[in-house]
Amino acid sequence: MNPRRYKETAVRGAETGVILTQELIDEFITSIQAKGYVKGTVDRYQTSLEQLYDSLSGEKRIGRGTLAACRKQMLEDGYAVRTANLRISAANSLLGYLGLREYQLTDQIKPEDENLPEITRSEYLQLLRTARNLGRERVYLLVKLFASTGLPLQELSKVTVESVTEGKLTAISCGTEQEIRFPDFLQEELLAYAKKNGYLHGPIFLTRDGKPMSRTNVTTGMRQLCEAAGLLEEKGNPRCLKRLYQVTREEISNNVAKLIEQEQIRLLEQEQEVIGWMDESSVRKRA
C-alpha cells in the first residue's frame, strides 16, 4: 500500500478517520525495519499496535479524539501510565507514516510510579490468608501469581494449562522479552485449579462466561480482597505485587552479595595468616 495514496483516500473522508488493520500494522512494521530500527523497538511498536487494535471496537476506526479516548480507558482499566504512553506513541508513529497527523495525540502523561503504594510481605500474606478464609481461590492465585513471578498484567492470557505444565512462558514488557518461570508450588496450585474447573487447555483465568479476564476483572477482585483484608484498596493492584516481587529479589541479591563479600574477606584473612609478609618482630608479637 502506498502511504501517499492512502493519505489521499483518508483525507477525502477526514471526518471518518482511518481504519486500523493487521495489514496496515504489518506494512508499517516492515517500513521501520527497513529503516534499521533495532529489534527491541520494532517489537515494542508491533506489540503496542496489536494491543491497540484489540482494544478498538467495531471496525477499528481511528478518528479525531479516538486516541484520547483509548488512553483514558487504559488508565481507568489500571494500565500503567508508561504503558499507555508507549501505545499512543506507536499509534502516533503509524499515523505519521500515513501522513495523517491530524489524528495524533501528541501530549504525554508523566508516569506516577512514585505515587504507587507499596505493599509489604506481611500485607501480601494477609491478602492470601483472607482469600483462603473467604474461599476465593481465583483471586488467591492471582495475588500469588503476580507476587511470585513478576508477570505483567497484560500477559495474563499467556498463563495457560500448556505454559504452566511446561513451567514457563515468554512475556513482553515494554517491548522486551522476558522469561517467566512458575515456582513448583505455584505450578501445582494452578494446575489443580485448572483441573477442578475443567480447563484442559488454554487460559486458566477466565470469567464465568469463559472469556479471558480483563484488567478490570482482575483489579476489581483484588480491590475487594484488600477491603476484606483491612488494607488500602490502592494496594490491590498487580503493579504493586510486581513491585513487591522486584524488591524482594533486590533484597535477596543484596544479601547474597554481602555474604560473598564476607566470605571473600574471611578467605583472604586466612591466607594472610598462613603466608602474610611480616617481619620477625611482628611474628613474635602475634605469637
N, C-alpha and C positions, 0 to 999 in steps of 0.2 A: 504494500500500500504506500502510495506517495504522500508524505506528510502535507505537502502544499495542496494537493487535490483534496485531501481530507479536510484541510482547513477551509477551503473554499466551500465545500459542501456544508460544513458546520456553520460557517458564517451566515449563509443564506437562511439557516434556521437557528440563529444565535439564541433566540429566546428558549429554544427547546433543549439546548445543551448537546453533549456528546455521549454516546452510548459506549460504556466500557465493556470490552470483550476480551476473552482469553487470547484471541488472535492479535489484538492490539497490544496487549501486555507482552506477548512473545516478540512482536516486532520491535517494541521499544527496548526490551532486554537485549535483543540482537544488536541494536544500534549502539548501546553503551558498551557492549562487549567489543565491538569493532573499534571503539574509541580508546580502548585499552584500560577500561575501568578494572580495578582489582577484583578478584573473585568475591571477597567479603562484601564489598559494596554492591556488586551485581546481585548476590544472594539476598542481601537486605532489601534492595529495591523490588526484587521479584516477590519475596515473601510479603512485603508490605502491600504491594499492589494486588496480590491474590487475596489477601485478607480484606482489603478494601472492597474488592469485587464480591466476596462472600457476604459482606455486611450490607451491600446495596440491595434494595428490594426491587421487585418488578423487572423492568427492562434494563436495569443497571445504568441509569442515566445520570450524568454529572452535569448539573446546570448551575445557575447563579445561586449561591448560598448552600449548595449541596455539601461541599467540604466542611463548611462551618457547622452544619447540622450533624455531619458524621463525627466531627471532633467532639461536639457537645455530648452526643450519645455515648461515645467511647469513654469519656470522663465520668459520665453518670453510671456507666456499667462497671467502673472500677479500674479501667486501664490506667497505667502509669502515664504521666504527662509526657515523658520521654518517648514512650511507645506511640502515643497519639501524634506527637510531632514528627516522628520518623515516617509514619504512614502518610501524613499530609505532605511531607516533603517529597516523598516518592510520587504522589499524585501530581504535585506541582511540576516535577521534572517531566512527567509524561505529558502534561498539558503544554508545557513549554516546548517540548519536542514537536507537538502537533501545531504549535503556533496559536494556541487557544488560552492565552494568559488571562483573558477576562474571567475565566472560571477558577483561577488560582486563589488560594488562601495564603497570603504572604506573612501574616503575623504569627509569631511563635509564642507559646506559653512557657514561662520559665518553670523548670522542674521544681517540685516542692518536696523532694526526698527528705530534706532536713526537718520537715514537719510530720514525717511518718512516725507514728508512735511505736515505741519499742515494746516487744513482748519478751518477758523473761522465761527461763526454762521452767521455773515453778508455775508461772501462769499458763504456759503451754501444757504442763502436766495436769493442771486444774481443768483445762479445756477437755483433755482426753478423759479425765475422771468423770466430768459432768456428762459428756456424751455417752459414756459407757453406762452410767447410772440411769440415764434417760432412755437407754436402748436405741440411740440414734447412731447406728453403725456406719451409715454412709458418710455423715459429717465427721465422725470419729476418724475414718480412714482418710478423708480429705485433709484434715488437720495434720495427721501423721505423715501423709504423703508430701505435703509442701515443706514441712519442717525437717523431714528426713532426707529429702533428695534435692531440694532447691529447684524443683520443676517450675518453669514459667507457666502461669495460669493458661495462657493461650495455647499451650501444648497439651492440655489435659486430655483431649480426644485421642492422643497417641498412647495413653495408658490403656492398652488393650489386653485381652486374655493372652494374645500371642506375645506381646512385648514383655509382659510380666513373667510369663513362663520362661522366656529367654533370659530374663533378669536385667534387661537394659533396653534403652531406646535412645534415639538421636533427636535432640531438641534443638530448636533455633531460637536464639535470644539476641535481639538487635542485629540480626543478620549473621550471627556467628554460631556455628555448630558446636554443640557440647553433648557429651555422653552422660546420660542419666542412668545410674545403677540403682536397682532396688535392693535394699538390705534383705537378708534372708527372712527376718521376722515379718517385714512388710510384704514381701513376696508371698509368704504363706497366708497372711491375713487377706490380701487382695484376692488370691485365687479361691480361698474358702468363701469369700463374699460373692464372687462371681458364680461359683458352683451353686451356692444357696439360692441365688436369684435366677438361675437357669441361663446365664450368659456363657455360651460355649465358645464364642469368638467375638472379635470386635471390641469397641469401647466398654469399659467396666462401669463408668459413671454415667448413668442415664437417668432421664426424668421418668415419670410414671407412664408417659405415652411412648417411651422407648427412644427418645431423641437424646443426643449428647447434651450434657448440662452446659448451660450458658454461664457467662461470668456472673450475671445477675443471680442465677440459681445458687451458685457457689457462695458468693458474698452474702446473700440474704441468709442462707443457712448458718454461716459462720457468725454473723452478727447476732442472730437469735441465740446461738450457743454461748456467745460472750455474755449476753444479758443473763442467761440462766446460770452462768458460772460466776456472776458478780464482777465481770471485767468490763472495761470500756468497750463499747461496740466498735470503735475505730480500730481496735486490735484484731477484730475478726476479718482479717484481710490477708489473702495469700502472700502479698508482698511483705507483710510483717513477719510471716512464718519463714519466707525465703530469706529474709534478713537474719532471722534467728539462726538458720542453717549456716549462713555465711559467717556470722560472728562466732558461732561455736567452732567451726573449722579453723578460723583465725586464732582463737584462743588455744586450741589443741596444738596447732602448728607452732605458736609462740612457746608453749610449754615444752614441746619436743626440742625446739631449738635451744632452749635453756638447758635441758638435760644433756644435749650433745655437747654444749659448751662446758658444762660442769665436768662431764666425763673426760673431755679432752684435757682440761686443766689438771684433773686428777692423774691422768696418764703421764703428762709432762712432768708433774711433780715427782712421780715415782721414778721416772727416768733420770731426773736431776739428782735424786738420792743415790742412784747407782753410779752415775758417771758424770756428775757435775764438775766444773772446773773450779776447784777450791785449793788454797794453799794449805800447808800442813797445820798451821795455827788454827785455821778455820775448822779443819777436820777434828783437831784435839778439842776445840770448844764444843763442837757438836757431840763429841763422844762424852 
